[in-house]
C-alpha cells in the first residue's frame, strides 16, 4: 500500500516496491512505450541547445521515456537513466516552493498567471500589474526564486535542493560545469533581473537570487526523475514511491494550471490544443507531464525545435495523448485509463 | 490464444525441471506447439533432458538478455528428442527450448551485473509470436528472485511443485502469498516424490486445505526417473507409469 491508496504518507515497503517493479516490467504500457521509442528514435529533426556552451555537449542520440503511476509503478524505456540538466522544467516546482513560503495571494501579487505566447527568455513584463506575466518564463521564474525563503543564500539553496529531492525521491545534485556556464553566459537573465529590480518586482538580493536560479536550472535529473515528479503532482503532492509529501496539496492545482497554460514556451497554446495535459519543458531536452490522478510522464531527447521544446518529446506526447485520450477535454468515450496499462492484464 | 505457464518450486530438488520437460512433451503430443524457456539462469539444466548439447547451441537466453541476439535466435527445435520424428512440413506438434548458458563466465556475469528483467517479458511475448506457440512453459529458479516473480506476474497459470516435506510446505506458502499479491489468476499444485505407503487422498486434502489451491497431480517417488538420470524423457519411455498418468492430468487441465 502507498499513500495514494491508503491515504497516509507511507512509503512502499521493500517487498511492495519489488512486486510493483515486477508488475511494471510486465505491463502493457511498457510495450507501448517501447514501440513509440523505436518509432521516433530515428527522428533527427531539431538542434541541441548551444546558447549555454555546456549544453551543446549533449549526445543528440539520447532518447528516454519514463512513466510512473500514482501507485508507484514505473516503466522506463531507452536512456531513462541518462542525467541532464533540468533547466526550465524546474520552474513549476520552484513556483510551488514560493507558494508554500508566502501563500497564494502574495505570490500572485508578485507573479502573474497569464500566458503571453512569447519565448521563454522574452524581456516582457506586465507593467500594469508590475509583475512578470507568469512563472514559466524566465522573468517569472527569477521572481519565484526571489520568493524562496532562507536566512542566507546557502539555506535557500539547501531548501531548493531538498524540495527537488522530495519530488525525485533521491538526493539531487547541481552540475557544476553547467552552473558555471550558465553563470558566465547568463547576461540576458541578469538583464531581466535588473529590469525587474528597477521596477521593484524583485528584492534587492538579486545577485543571490540569480545564483539560485542558475543553480536551479543546473540540477541533474533523468527522465525517470521527471516522471516521478509528474506522478507526485498527479498524486496530490505526495511522491508515490517514497510516500513523502513534496508540496502542500493546496498548491498542486496552481502548478498544474500554469503548466497547462504556459508550460511549453510559445508552443503552449498549441500544446494545450493538441495534447491537453499540464507539462513543462526544458532546453536540456526534458519534458515533464502530469495526468492528474493517474501518473506522470517524463521524456528526454536533447534535440529541440525552434521554440525550445524537445522534438522527439513532443512526438511521444502526441502519440500517447491520441492513444489514451489524455487530453483534458477528451470525450469520455475516447478516454482510456492510462493507469490500468501499468499492470499486466488478468 | 497462447497460454503462459510458470513452473516453480520454493526449494531446489523438487523435480521441477523434469516435470516441466515431461509436461511439455505431454502437451505437445496432444498436438500443440510448446515452447520452454529455462530462466534458471544461475543453475540451468533442462537442456540435458532434450539432448541439446553445447556444440549445437550458438545462442542462449543470456545472449538475448545482453542484447546480442533476438530471443527466437536462442530457440531450438527439440521436437525430435521430445516426441520423435515429425514431418518437416507439419507445424504441430512442436517443442522448442530456449536454454540458459552453462558457461561459468556467463553465469558469473548474470550474478554480478544482473539484467533488465523487463526484457524477459518482451522476450516471452516475442517468442510466442515468432514461433506461433500454443503454450509457453517457464522453468524458473527455485526460491524467490526477480525472474521468478516476473514469470509469476505474466503467467496465466502457476504450477507450484513441492514435496511432502515440512520445509517445502513452509516455503510454498511464501510463494503462494507472493503469487496472490501479484494477482496471479490461477495457482495449482503438483506434489512430487510421494513415498510409497503415504495416504494420497489424505495428503491431497491436507495440501489443498493448507494452500486453498487445487492439487493437480500426486507424483510418486520415481526410482525409474532417478535411474534415467536426465538421459531422456520419462513419459516417452514409461507411457503407462503412474507418474506419466498423473502428468497427463496436469496437461489436460492446462489444455482444457
Interface residues (C-beta under 8 A of the other chain):
Chain A: X18 X19 X21 X22 X23 X24 X25 X26 X30 X31 X34 X343 X344 X346
Chain B: X117 X118 X120 X121 X122 X125 X146 X149 X150 X152 X153 X154 X178 X181 X182 X183 X185
